[in-house]
Amino acid sequence: MDRIVFNVENSVQASGGDALDALKSTPGVQVRNEDISIVGKNGLRVMVNDKIIQLSGEELTNYLKSIASDNIQKIEVITTPPSKYDAEGNAGLINIVLKKAKEDHWSTTLRTSYQQGIEGNLRNGANFSYRKNKFSALADLGYTNGKRHYENDIHFWYPKEYWVNRLESKSKVKIWSPLLNLNYDLTDKSTLGVQFMGNFFNKEINGSTANRAYLYNSPKLMKEYITYQNKPENTQNLSVNVNFLQKIGKKGAKLTIDTDYFHYKKDRNDDLNTIFYNYQLNTQPKLFGNSLSMQQIDNYSFKADMETPVSWGNLSFGAKIARTQTDNIAQSDFRDENQIETLAHKDHFLYTEDTQALYADWAKSFGKKWSVKAGVRGENTQTKGVSVLANNETHKRNFFKLFPTLYVQYQINENHNISANVNRRIFRPQFFSLNPGRNYQNPKSYVVGNPFLQPSYSLGATLNYSYKHWLTLQLSYTDIEDSRTQITYHNPDLEETQIRWENFANTNRWSASVNINKSLFWWWEISAYMGATYEDARPYVDLFPDKMISRGGYQNLQNTFMLNESKTLQANVSYFYQFPWDSGTRRVSESSSLDLGIKYLAFDKKLTLALYVNDIFKTEAMTFTSHIEKQDIKESYRQYYDNRYVRLSLTYKFGNSKISVRKREGGNAEERNRS
């Protein structure tokens, strides 16, 4: 009733890739410039095995790239999550469900893939699963070694000058990603489980940024500064879960208990060497910069969930407590050729967030046609931010909010179904966006967080119609309070830019979509999605007009062809098109991609060989432009993430499915937390 399920195991497009590749092939999900969203909605949260991953942006994509798509069983797109889930995420949740050990079975899977774009990447991995009698185990180890390429073309039209900025970098990347899951049946009705997931990410960025200034109507170069960058970066995140499941009685009641710990740490040491060329004054001074940064996140949580059938329906209720502590250090200094300090910045920011939650869900069917599910979740939050180097300046916030959810479904007949839902959600600031420490790109430009960021809240309603489970029509409306974004503040006189997180608008959004999943013939299956969005934003930041109207659309068509009767040879042709998005002062260009893939299964489907080509015509890159009318400044950004590539992958499975065990009904505890 509340989610769309995509079976990754059958995807040609995702074969041999990672979780990000699997999300790209999921209907209704957009992955553009390594940003993940549900079409027509912002403020998404990603879960792995029902556990929210409190990472976003580059950190989230790096984490998802460490998960092999061959380890993913399915992806659940939950646009209206029930009350048992955290209220986090205005757009809803995406749940990546990893494969589990099969009963009466042991198996080993070896995998390797090579991907070549501008740069190349090699991925290797091994997976072992075992389940017999009371014990089951699953272990996986993945390793990635390669390079990444990134480009960003930035243009600023100031009142007196035109700036052309070009950033290009190459990164050396090494990733280790271990996974271990153990479960033991204490009795026929109780199970104890332990899970460990890790990600060890090492990256070294080498690149340059060229910033050139011209007078209008003149090709003459007035001045430029070039920054050469070397940025070693080490990231690690670890999560440990201990879970307990107790089945109660004979009617299906059960109690689950989860205790979780999540640790994330990122260290960077950036060398930034800049040469300033002023062709009018014929000077070229140099600055030598160093920028150190560290972020550490530790999350602890405990939750208990109870599900029980009652005479008046099915009831579930539970509680959760969680604490998150972050430690953020930023230190930058720039010196001239005589080692005289010309610019320095230091910051140490501590942040603590405590949450306590209670929820209850009730579901009931009325005859064969009507079904209802209703719930409410209450979350109490206390936050504290301390700027250590600013005389321990402290920002505190305490609030309690209710988040109701209601689903109603009417089965008209065997072929036609109508449903509606209403819910309220919260989108809390990401931890890095609260950090006031500066991240310098060069001596003239830096990115900074905002400790005063407020959560945004959404109230949404959706109407769905489905026909024979292969056609779905959807209309939705969302009211968003205190949307947030990164805003670029320009100082043309000093030639400086500051990119800062801000709450900036209240927004109304309407969207409509059509989703088709159908087998046209035994040899041809299609998955087609088309959506359109209309947005009315009312900014309250001075740089924006009082009203911004936006329109946009998106379509994605995937064709899977069975090239032989045994279905061991499959091909995929996919095409997406992102329509231009224009709000008058902000515009996003069109974007598209044509992708081709072929997969061959051999030796009783134990061997999988796949070839995939992404963005054949190199049309996926988008250009973002905006006009700051009150300063008479225009800006544009065009980012490219090496999206055109070819990937060859090989997977081999072997094992024994004839282990003699006693038969029983299996059940695995659900795990989730906001870490």
RAQUIBEL-V647131 format. One record per residue. RES is the residue in one small letter. SS is DSSP state (2 for helix, 1 for strand, 0 for the rest). PHI is phi as a letter, one per 30 degrees, with the letter a starting at -180 (* if undefined). PSI is psi in whole degrees, 0 to 359 (NA if undefined). Layout:
BEGIN
res=RES ss=SS phi=PHI psi=PSI
res=RES ss=SS phi=PHI psi=PSI
END
This chain:
BEGIN
res=m ss=0 phi=* psi=332
res=d ss=0 phi=c psi=9
res=r ss=0 phi=a psi=158
res=i ss=1 phi=c psi=134
res=v ss=1 phi=c psi=128
res=f ss=1 phi=c psi=123
res=n ss=1 phi=d psi=106
res=v ss=2 phi=d psi=330
res=e ss=2 phi=e psi=333
res=n ss=2 phi=c psi=4
res=s ss=0 phi=d psi=124
res=v ss=0 phi=d psi=321
res=q ss=0 phi=d psi=324
res=a ss=0 phi=d psi=349
res=s ss=0 phi=e psi=129
res=g ss=0 phi=i psi=4
res=g ss=0 phi=c psi=210
res=d ss=1 phi=b psi=186
res=a ss=2 phi=d psi=329
res=l ss=2 phi=d psi=321
res=d ss=2 phi=d psi=321
res=a ss=2 phi=d psi=321
res=l ss=2 phi=d psi=325
res=k ss=2 phi=d psi=333
res=s ss=0 phi=c psi=3
res=t ss=0 phi=d psi=126
res=p ss=0 phi=e psi=134
res=g ss=0 phi=i psi=0
res=v ss=1 phi=c psi=134
res=q ss=1 phi=c psi=135
res=v ss=1 phi=b psi=103
res=r ss=1 phi=b psi=128
res=n ss=0 phi=h psi=39
res=e ss=0 phi=i psi=21
res=d ss=1 phi=c psi=134
res=i ss=1 phi=c psi=134
res=s ss=1 phi=a psi=159
res=i ss=1 phi=d psi=134
res=v ss=0 phi=e psi=127
res=g ss=0 phi=i psi=3
res=k ss=0 phi=b psi=146
res=n ss=0 phi=c psi=161
res=g ss=0 phi=i psi=49
res=l ss=1 phi=c psi=148
res=r ss=1 phi=b psi=144
res=v ss=1 phi=c psi=135
res=m ss=1 phi=c psi=152
res=v ss=1 phi=b psi=119
res=n ss=0 phi=h psi=48
res=d ss=0 phi=i psi=16
res=k ss=1 phi=c psi=119
res=i ss=1 phi=d psi=132
res=i ss=0 phi=c psi=111
res=q ss=0 phi=d psi=57
res=l ss=0 phi=b psi=158
res=s ss=0 phi=a psi=172
res=g ss=2 phi=h psi=222
res=e ss=2 phi=d psi=323
res=e ss=2 phi=d psi=319
res=l ss=2 phi=d psi=315
res=t ss=2 phi=d psi=322
res=n ss=2 phi=d psi=320
res=y ss=2 phi=d psi=315
res=l ss=2 phi=d psi=329
res=k ss=2 phi=d psi=344
res=s ss=0 phi=d psi=352
res=i ss=0 phi=c psi=117
res=a ss=1 phi=d psi=134
res=s ss=2 phi=d psi=334
res=d ss=2 phi=d psi=344
res=n ss=2 phi=c psi=358
res=i ss=1 phi=c psi=128
res=q ss=1 phi=d psi=312
res=k ss=1 phi=a psi=164
res=i ss=1 phi=b psi=127
res=e ss=1 phi=c psi=124
res=v ss=1 phi=c psi=107
res=i ss=1 phi=c psi=93
res=t ss=0 phi=d psi=334
res=t ss=0 phi=b psi=83
res=p ss=0 phi=d psi=144
res=p ss=0 phi=d psi=172
res=s ss=0 phi=d psi=342
res=k ss=0 phi=d psi=337
res=y ss=0 phi=d psi=155
res=d ss=0 phi=e psi=147
res=a ss=0 phi=d psi=5
res=e ss=1 phi=d psi=136
res=g ss=0 phi=j psi=102
res=n ss=0 phi=d psi=323
res=a ss=0 phi=d psi=355
res=g ss=1 phi=j psi=202
res=l ss=1 phi=b psi=148
res=i ss=1 phi=c psi=123
res=n ss=1 phi=c psi=116
res=i ss=1 phi=c psi=114
res=v ss=1 phi=c psi=118
res=l ss=1 phi=d psi=156
res=k ss=0 phi=d psi=151
res=k ss=0 phi=c psi=161
res=a ss=0 phi=d psi=133
res=k ss=0 phi=d psi=148
res=e ss=0 phi=d psi=145
res=d ss=0 phi=h psi=45
res=h ss=1 phi=a psi=144
res=w ss=1 phi=b psi=147
res=s ss=1 phi=a psi=155
res=t ss=1 phi=b psi=137
res=t ss=1 phi=b psi=129
res=l ss=1 phi=c psi=138
res=r ss=1 phi=b psi=148
res=t ss=1 phi=a psi=147
res=s ss=1 phi=a psi=151
res=y ss=1 phi=b psi=132
res=q ss=1 phi=b psi=131
res=q ss=1 phi=b psi=118
res=g ss=0 phi=c psi=232
res=i ss=0 phi=d psi=322
res=e ss=0 phi=c psi=167
res=g ss=1 phi=c psi=153
res=n ss=1 phi=b psi=136
res=l ss=1 phi=c psi=128
res=r ss=1 phi=c psi=134
res=n ss=1 phi=b psi=154
res=g ss=1 phi=a psi=160
res=a ss=1 phi=b psi=143
res=n ss=1 phi=b psi=136
res=f ss=1 phi=b psi=132
res=s ss=1 phi=b psi=147
res=y ss=1 phi=a psi=136
res=r ss=1 phi=b psi=120
res=k ss=1 phi=a psi=131
res=n ss=0 phi=h psi=243
res=k ss=0 phi=d psi=352
res=f ss=1 phi=c psi=139
res=s ss=1 phi=b psi=148
res=a ss=1 phi=b psi=145
res=l ss=1 phi=b psi=127
res=a ss=1 phi=b psi=141
res=d ss=1 phi=b psi=143
res=l ss=1 phi=b psi=123
res=g ss=1 phi=c psi=150
res=y ss=1 phi=b psi=131
res=t ss=1 phi=b psi=135
res=n ss=1 phi=b psi=121
res=g ss=1 phi=l psi=201
res=k ss=1 phi=b psi=156
res=r ss=1 phi=b psi=152
res=h ss=1 phi=b psi=140
res=y ss=1 phi=b psi=138
res=e ss=1 phi=b psi=144
res=n ss=1 phi=b psi=115
res=d ss=1 phi=c psi=119
res=i ss=1 phi=b psi=135
res=h ss=1 phi=b psi=133
res=f ss=1 phi=b psi=126
res=w ss=1 phi=c psi=95
res=y ss=0 phi=d psi=167
res=p ss=0 phi=e psi=328
res=k ss=0 phi=c psi=341
res=e ss=1 phi=b psi=158
res=y ss=1 phi=c psi=120
res=w ss=1 phi=c psi=132
res=v ss=1 phi=c psi=120
res=n ss=1 phi=b psi=134
res=r ss=1 phi=b psi=120
res=l ss=1 phi=c psi=130
res=e ss=1 phi=b psi=132
res=s ss=1 phi=b psi=155
res=k ss=1 phi=b psi=137
res=s ss=1 phi=b psi=136
res=k ss=1 phi=c psi=129
res=v ss=1 phi=b psi=135
res=k ss=1 phi=b psi=130
res=i ss=1 phi=b psi=129
res=w ss=1 phi=c psi=134
res=s ss=1 phi=b psi=92
res=p ss=1 phi=d psi=152
res=l ss=1 phi=b psi=135
res=l ss=1 phi=b psi=128
res=n ss=1 phi=b psi=123
res=l ss=1 phi=b psi=136
res=n ss=1 phi=b psi=141
res=y ss=1 phi=b psi=129
res=d ss=1 phi=d psi=108
res=l ss=1 phi=d psi=319
res=t ss=1 phi=b psi=185
res=d ss=0 phi=d psi=342
res=k ss=0 phi=c psi=4
res=s ss=1 phi=b psi=140
res=t ss=1 phi=b psi=137
res=l ss=1 phi=c psi=132
res=g ss=1 phi=b psi=153
res=v ss=1 phi=b psi=136
res=q ss=1 phi=b psi=138
res=f ss=1 phi=b psi=131
res=m ss=1 phi=b psi=137
res=g ss=1 phi=b psi=159
res=n ss=1 phi=b psi=117
res=f ss=1 phi=c psi=112
res=f ss=1 phi=b psi=120
res=n ss=1 phi=c psi=131
res=k ss=1 phi=b psi=141
res=e ss=1 phi=b psi=118
res=i ss=1 phi=c psi=130
res=n ss=1 phi=b psi=125
res=g ss=1 phi=a psi=185
res=s ss=1 phi=b psi=152
res=t ss=1 phi=b psi=125
res=a ss=1 phi=c psi=124
res=n ss=1 phi=c psi=117
res=r ss=1 phi=b psi=137
res=a ss=1 phi=c psi=135
res=y ss=1 phi=b psi=154
res=l ss=1 phi=d psi=152
res=y ss=0 phi=d psi=146
res=n ss=0 phi=i psi=28
res=s ss=0 phi=b psi=132
res=p ss=0 phi=d psi=359
res=k ss=0 phi=d psi=129
res=l ss=1 phi=d psi=121
res=m ss=1 phi=d psi=313
res=k ss=1 phi=a psi=160
res=e ss=1 phi=a psi=154
res=y ss=1 phi=b psi=137
res=i ss=1 phi=c psi=128
res=t ss=1 phi=c psi=127
res=y ss=1 phi=c psi=130
res=q ss=1 phi=c psi=138
res=n ss=1 phi=b psi=118
res=k ss=1 phi=b psi=87
res=p ss=1 phi=d psi=141
res=e ss=1 phi=b psi=131
res=n ss=1 phi=b psi=129
res=t ss=1 phi=b psi=139
res=q ss=1 phi=b psi=139
res=n ss=1 phi=b psi=139
res=l ss=1 phi=b psi=140
res=s ss=1 phi=b psi=136
res=v ss=1 phi=b psi=131
res=n ss=1 phi=b psi=133
res=v ss=1 phi=c psi=123
res=n ss=1 phi=b psi=153
res=f ss=1 phi=b psi=133
res=l ss=1 phi=b psi=131
res=q ss=1 phi=b psi=116
res=k ss=1 phi=d psi=140
res=i ss=1 phi=b psi=127
res=g ss=0 phi=i psi=195
res=k ss=0 phi=c psi=1
res=k ss=0 phi=c psi=4
res=g ss=0 phi=j psi=9
res=a ss=1 phi=d psi=147
res=k ss=1 phi=a psi=151
res=l ss=1 phi=c psi=131
res=t ss=1 phi=b psi=141
res=i ss=1 phi=b psi=133
res=d ss=1 phi=b psi=136
res=t ss=1 phi=b psi=130
res=d ss=1 phi=b psi=149
res=y ss=1 phi=b psi=134
res=f ss=1 phi=b psi=133
res=h ss=1 phi=b psi=133
res=y ss=1 phi=b psi=133
res=k ss=1 phi=b psi=134
res=k ss=1 phi=b psi=127
res=d ss=1 phi=c psi=134
res=r ss=1 phi=b psi=147
res=n ss=1 phi=b psi=99
res=d ss=1 phi=c psi=128
res=d ss=1 phi=c psi=124
res=l ss=1 phi=b psi=107
res=n ss=1 phi=c psi=121
res=t ss=1 phi=b psi=137
res=i ss=1 phi=c psi=127
res=f ss=1 phi=c psi=121
res=y ss=1 phi=c psi=120
res=n ss=1 phi=c psi=104
res=y ss=0 phi=d psi=344
res=q ss=0 phi=d psi=321
res=l ss=0 phi=c psi=353
res=n ss=0 phi=h psi=49
res=t ss=1 phi=b psi=157
res=q ss=0 phi=b psi=67
res=p ss=0 phi=d psi=159
res=k ss=1 phi=b psi=148
res=l ss=1 phi=b psi=138
res=f ss=1 phi=c psi=118
res=g ss=1 phi=c psi=154
res=n ss=1 phi=b psi=133
res=s ss=1 phi=b psi=118
res=l ss=1 phi=c psi=139
res=s ss=1 phi=b psi=148
res=m ss=1 phi=b psi=134
res=q ss=1 phi=b psi=131
res=q ss=1 phi=b psi=133
res=i ss=1 phi=b psi=130
res=d ss=1 phi=b psi=127
res=n ss=1 phi=b psi=134
res=y ss=1 phi=b psi=135
res=s ss=1 phi=b psi=154
res=f ss=1 phi=b psi=134
res=k ss=1 phi=b psi=154
res=a ss=1 phi=b psi=135
res=d ss=1 phi=b psi=137
res=m ss=1 phi=b psi=131
res=e ss=1 phi=b psi=131
res=t ss=1 phi=a psi=136
res=p ss=1 phi=d psi=141
res=v ss=1 phi=b psi=171
res=s ss=0 phi=d psi=336
res=w ss=0 phi=c psi=25
res=g ss=1 phi=k psi=205
res=n ss=1 phi=c psi=130
res=l ss=1 phi=c psi=136
res=s ss=1 phi=b psi=143
res=f ss=1 phi=a psi=162
res=g ss=1 phi=a psi=181
res=a ss=1 phi=b psi=156
res=k ss=1 phi=a psi=141
res=i ss=1 phi=b psi=145
res=a ss=1 phi=a psi=148
res=r ss=1 phi=b psi=133
res=t ss=1 phi=b psi=132
res=q ss=1 phi=b psi=131
res=t ss=1 phi=b psi=147
res=d ss=1 phi=b psi=120
res=n ss=1 phi=b psi=125
res=i ss=1 phi=b psi=132
res=a ss=1 phi=b psi=133
res=q ss=1 phi=b psi=123
res=s ss=1 phi=b psi=143
res=d ss=1 phi=b psi=145
res=f ss=1 phi=b psi=136
res=r ss=1 phi=b psi=149
res=d ss=0 phi=d psi=189
res=e ss=0 phi=d psi=341
res=n ss=0 phi=c psi=13
res=q ss=0 phi=i psi=26
res=i ss=0 phi=c psi=128
res=e ss=1 phi=d psi=125
res=t ss=1 phi=c psi=340
res=l ss=1 phi=a psi=133
res=a ss=1 phi=b psi=144
res=h ss=1 phi=b psi=134
res=k ss=1 phi=b psi=142
res=d ss=1 phi=a psi=142
res=h ss=1 phi=b psi=114
res=f ss=1 phi=b psi=126
res=l ss=1 phi=c psi=136
res=y ss=1 phi=b psi=135
res=t ss=1 phi=b psi=136
res=e ss=1 phi=b psi=124
res=d ss=1 phi=c psi=135
res=t ss=1 phi=b psi=144
res=q ss=1 phi=b psi=134
res=a ss=1 phi=b psi=145
res=l ss=1 phi=b psi=146
res=y ss=1 phi=b psi=162
res=a ss=1 phi=b psi=137
res=d ss=1 phi=b psi=142
res=w ss=1 phi=b psi=135
res=a ss=1 phi=b psi=142
res=k ss=1 phi=a psi=143
res=s ss=1 phi=c psi=137
res=f ss=1 phi=c psi=98
res=g ss=0 phi=i psi=207
res=k ss=0 phi=c psi=352
res=k ss=0 phi=c psi=322
res=w ss=1 phi=c psi=140
res=s ss=1 phi=b psi=144
res=v ss=1 phi=b psi=142
res=k ss=1 phi=b psi=125
res=a ss=1 phi=b psi=147
res=g ss=1 phi=a psi=166
res=v ss=1 phi=b psi=142
res=r ss=1 phi=b psi=131
res=g ss=1 phi=c psi=128
res=e ss=1 phi=b psi=127
res=n ss=1 phi=c psi=130
res=t ss=1 phi=b psi=137
res=q ss=1 phi=b psi=127
res=t ss=1 phi=b psi=152
res=k ss=1 phi=b psi=121
res=g ss=1 phi=c psi=133
res=v ss=1 phi=b psi=121
res=s ss=1 phi=c psi=100
res=v ss=0 phi=d psi=319
res=l ss=0 phi=d psi=358
res=a ss=0 phi=c psi=53
res=n ss=0 phi=h psi=37
res=n ss=0 phi=h psi=38
res=e ss=1 phi=e psi=129
res=t ss=1 phi=b psi=137
res=h ss=1 phi=b psi=120
res=k ss=1 phi=c psi=150
res=r ss=1 phi=b psi=134
res=n ss=1 phi=b psi=131
res=f ss=1 phi=a psi=152
res=f ss=1 phi=b psi=132
res=k ss=1 phi=b psi=147
res=l ss=1 phi=c psi=142
res=f ss=1 phi=b psi=92
res=p ss=1 phi=d psi=156
res=t ss=1 phi=b psi=138
res=l ss=1 phi=b psi=130
res=y ss=1 phi=b psi=139
res=v ss=1 phi=b psi=131
res=q ss=1 phi=b psi=137
res=y ss=1 phi=b psi=119
res=q ss=1 phi=c psi=99
res=i ss=0 phi=d psi=309
res=n ss=0 phi=a psi=194
res=e ss=0 phi=d psi=333
res=n ss=0 phi=c psi=338
res=h ss=1 phi=c psi=136
res=n ss=1 phi=b psi=137
res=i ss=1 phi=b psi=139
res=s ss=1 phi=b psi=156
res=a ss=1 phi=b psi=149
res=n ss=1 phi=b psi=154
res=v ss=1 phi=b psi=139
res=n ss=1 phi=a psi=162
res=r ss=1 phi=b psi=138
res=r ss=1 phi=b psi=170
res=i ss=1 phi=b psi=147
res=f ss=1 phi=b psi=96
res=r ss=0 phi=d psi=151
res=p ss=0 phi=d psi=139
res=q ss=0 phi=d psi=150
res=f ss=2 phi=d psi=321
res=f ss=2 phi=d psi=332
res=s ss=2 phi=d psi=347
res=l ss=2 phi=d psi=346
res=n ss=0 phi=d psi=118
res=p ss=0 phi=d psi=0
res=g ss=0 phi=d psi=143
res=r ss=1 phi=d psi=137
res=n ss=1 phi=c psi=102
res=y ss=1 phi=d psi=131
res=q ss=1 phi=d psi=326
res=n ss=1 phi=a psi=176
res=p ss=0 phi=d psi=344
res=k ss=0 phi=c psi=359
res=s ss=1 phi=b psi=136
res=y ss=1 phi=b psi=158
res=v ss=1 phi=c psi=138
res=v ss=1 phi=b psi=148
res=g ss=0 phi=d psi=185
res=n ss=0 phi=b psi=106
res=p ss=0 phi=d psi=350
res=f ss=0 phi=c psi=7
res=l ss=0 phi=e psi=138
res=q ss=0 phi=c psi=152
res=p ss=0 phi=d psi=152
res=s ss=1 phi=c psi=150
res=y ss=1 phi=b psi=147
res=s ss=1 phi=b psi=144
res=l ss=1 phi=b psi=117
res=g ss=1 phi=b psi=152
res=a ss=1 phi=b psi=139
res=t ss=1 phi=b psi=139
res=l ss=1 phi=b psi=127
res=n ss=1 phi=b psi=145
res=y ss=1 phi=b psi=132
res=s ss=1 phi=b psi=146
res=y ss=1 phi=b psi=116
res=k ss=0 phi=h psi=26
res=h ss=0 phi=i psi=7
res=w ss=0 phi=c psi=347
res=l ss=1 phi=b psi=129
res=t ss=1 phi=b psi=129
res=l ss=1 phi=c psi=139
res=q ss=1 phi=b psi=136
res=l ss=1 phi=b psi=136
res=s ss=1 phi=b psi=154
res=y ss=1 phi=b psi=137
res=t ss=1 phi=b psi=131
res=d ss=1 phi=c psi=120
res=i ss=1 phi=c psi=127
res=e ss=1 phi=c psi=128
res=d ss=1 phi=i psi=53
res=s ss=1 phi=e psi=153
res=r ss=1 phi=b psi=157
res=t ss=1 phi=a psi=172
res=q ss=1 phi=c psi=129
res=i ss=1 phi=c psi=134
res=t ss=1 phi=c psi=120
res=y ss=1 phi=c psi=125
res=h ss=1 phi=c psi=142
res=n ss=1 phi=b psi=88
res=p ss=0 phi=d psi=328
res=d ss=0 phi=d psi=322
res=l ss=0 phi=c psi=359
res=e ss=0 phi=h psi=41
res=e ss=1 phi=c psi=150
res=t ss=1 phi=b psi=140
res=q ss=1 phi=b psi=127
res=i ss=1 phi=c psi=117
res=r ss=1 phi=b psi=141
res=w ss=1 phi=d psi=135
res=e ss=1 phi=b psi=145
res=n ss=1 phi=d psi=133
res=f ss=1 phi=b psi=345
res=a ss=1 phi=a psi=158
res=n ss=1 phi=c psi=138
res=t ss=1 phi=b psi=139
res=n ss=1 phi=c psi=133
res=r ss=1 phi=b psi=130
res=w ss=1 phi=c psi=140
res=s ss=1 phi=b psi=153
res=a ss=1 phi=b psi=144
res=s ss=1 phi=b psi=156
res=v ss=1 phi=b psi=131
res=n ss=1 phi=b psi=127
res=i ss=1 phi=b psi=127
res=n ss=1 phi=b psi=108
res=k ss=1 phi=a psi=145
res=s ss=1 phi=c psi=108
res=l ss=1 phi=d psi=318
res=f ss=1 phi=b psi=173
res=w ss=0 phi=d psi=339
res=w ss=0 phi=c psi=1
res=w ss=1 phi=b psi=118
res=e ss=1 phi=c psi=141
res=i ss=1 phi=b psi=150
res=s ss=1 phi=b psi=113
res=a ss=1 phi=b psi=137
res=y ss=1 phi=b psi=135
res=m ss=1 phi=b psi=131
res=g ss=1 phi=b psi=151
res=a ss=1 phi=b psi=146
res=t ss=1 phi=b psi=140
res=y ss=1 phi=b psi=129
res=e ss=1 phi=b psi=134
res=d ss=1 phi=c psi=105
res=a ss=1 phi=c psi=142
res=r ss=1 phi=b psi=87
res=p ss=1 phi=d psi=151
res=y ss=0 phi=b psi=16
res=v ss=0 phi=c psi=137
res=d ss=0 phi=e psi=331
res=l ss=0 phi=d psi=344
res=f ss=0 phi=c psi=156
res=p ss=0 phi=d psi=169
res=d ss=0 phi=d psi=340
res=k ss=0 phi=b psi=136
res=m ss=1 phi=b psi=119
res=i ss=1 phi=c psi=128
res=s ss=1 phi=b psi=146
res=r ss=1 phi=b psi=142
res=g ss=1 phi=a psi=170
res=g ss=1 phi=a psi=165
res=y ss=1 phi=a psi=141
res=q ss=1 phi=b psi=146
res=n ss=1 phi=b psi=128
res=l ss=1 phi=b psi=124
res=q ss=1 phi=b psi=130
res=n ss=1 phi=c psi=127
res=t ss=1 phi=c psi=126
res=f ss=1 phi=c psi=130
res=m ss=1 phi=c psi=115
res=l ss=0 phi=c psi=358
res=n ss=0 phi=b psi=164
res=e ss=0 phi=d psi=331
res=s ss=0 phi=d psi=356
res=k ss=0 phi=h psi=31
res=t ss=0 phi=c psi=351
res=l ss=1 phi=b psi=114
res=q ss=1 phi=b psi=148
res=a ss=1 phi=b psi=152
res=n ss=1 phi=b psi=133
res=v ss=1 phi=b psi=119
res=s ss=1 phi=b psi=145
res=y ss=1 phi=b psi=130
res=f ss=1 phi=b psi=154
res=y ss=1 phi=b psi=123
res=q ss=1 phi=c psi=117
res=f ss=0 phi=d psi=153
res=p ss=0 phi=e psi=145
res=w ss=1 phi=c psi=121
res=d ss=1 phi=b psi=126
res=s ss=0 phi=c psi=13
res=g ss=0 phi=j psi=306
res=t ss=0 phi=c psi=343
res=r ss=1 phi=b psi=138
res=r ss=1 phi=b psi=138
res=v ss=1 phi=c psi=129
res=s ss=0 phi=d psi=169
res=e ss=0 phi=d psi=160
res=s ss=1 phi=a psi=145
res=s ss=1 phi=a psi=166
res=s ss=1 phi=a psi=132
res=l ss=1 phi=c psi=124
res=d ss=1 phi=b psi=143
res=l ss=1 phi=b psi=142
res=g ss=1 phi=b psi=154
res=i ss=1 phi=b psi=140
res=k ss=1 phi=b psi=137
res=y ss=1 phi=b psi=130
res=l ss=1 phi=c psi=130
res=a ss=1 phi=b psi=167
res=f ss=0 phi=h psi=59
res=d ss=0 phi=h psi=38
res=k ss=0 phi=i psi=21
res=k ss=0 phi=d psi=333
res=l ss=1 phi=c psi=129
res=t ss=1 phi=b psi=124
res=l ss=1 phi=c psi=126
res=a ss=1 phi=b psi=143
res=l ss=1 phi=b psi=130
res=y ss=1 phi=b psi=137
res=v ss=1 phi=b psi=124
res=n ss=1 phi=c psi=136
res=d ss=0 phi=h psi=64
res=i ss=0 phi=e psi=319
res=f ss=0 phi=c psi=9
res=k ss=0 phi=h psi=54
res=t ss=0 phi=c psi=11
res=e ss=0 phi=d psi=336
res=a ss=0 phi=d psi=142
res=m ss=1 phi=c psi=155
res=t ss=1 phi=c psi=129
res=f ss=1 phi=c psi=126
res=t ss=1 phi=b psi=150
res=s ss=1 phi=a psi=158
res=h ss=1 phi=b psi=115
res=i ss=1 phi=c psi=93
res=e ss=0 phi=d psi=322
res=k ss=0 phi=d psi=342
res=q ss=0 phi=c psi=358
res=d ss=0 phi=h psi=51
res=i ss=1 phi=b psi=133
res=k ss=1 phi=c psi=149
res=e ss=1 phi=b psi=151
res=s ss=1 phi=b psi=149
res=y ss=1 phi=b psi=134
res=r ss=1 phi=b psi=111
res=q ss=1 phi=c psi=141
res=y ss=1 phi=b psi=128
res=y ss=0 phi=c psi=32
res=d ss=0 phi=h psi=51
res=n ss=0 phi=d psi=338
res=r ss=0 phi=d psi=115
res=y ss=1 phi=a psi=165
res=v ss=1 phi=b psi=139
res=r ss=1 phi=b psi=130
res=l ss=1 phi=c psi=128
res=s ss=1 phi=b psi=152
res=l ss=1 phi=b psi=128
res=t ss=1 phi=b psi=134
res=y ss=1 phi=b psi=129
res=k ss=1 phi=c psi=139
res=f ss=1 phi=b psi=151
res=g ss=1 phi=l psi=191
res=n ss=1 phi=b psi=122
res=s ss=0 phi=c psi=21
res=k ss=0 phi=c psi=30
res=i ss=0 phi=d psi=134
res=s ss=0 phi=d psi=116
res=v ss=0 phi=b psi=163
res=r ss=0 phi=d psi=146
res=k ss=0 phi=d psi=141
res=r ss=0 phi=a psi=167
res=e ss=0 phi=d psi=126
res=g ss=0 phi=c psi=150
res=g ss=0 phi=b psi=133
res=n ss=0 phi=c psi=139
res=a ss=0 phi=d psi=143
res=e ss=0 phi=d psi=137
res=e ss=0 phi=b psi=134
res=r ss=0 phi=a psi=152
res=n ss=0 phi=a psi=156
res=r ss=1 phi=c psi=104
res=s ss=0 phi=c psi=NA
END
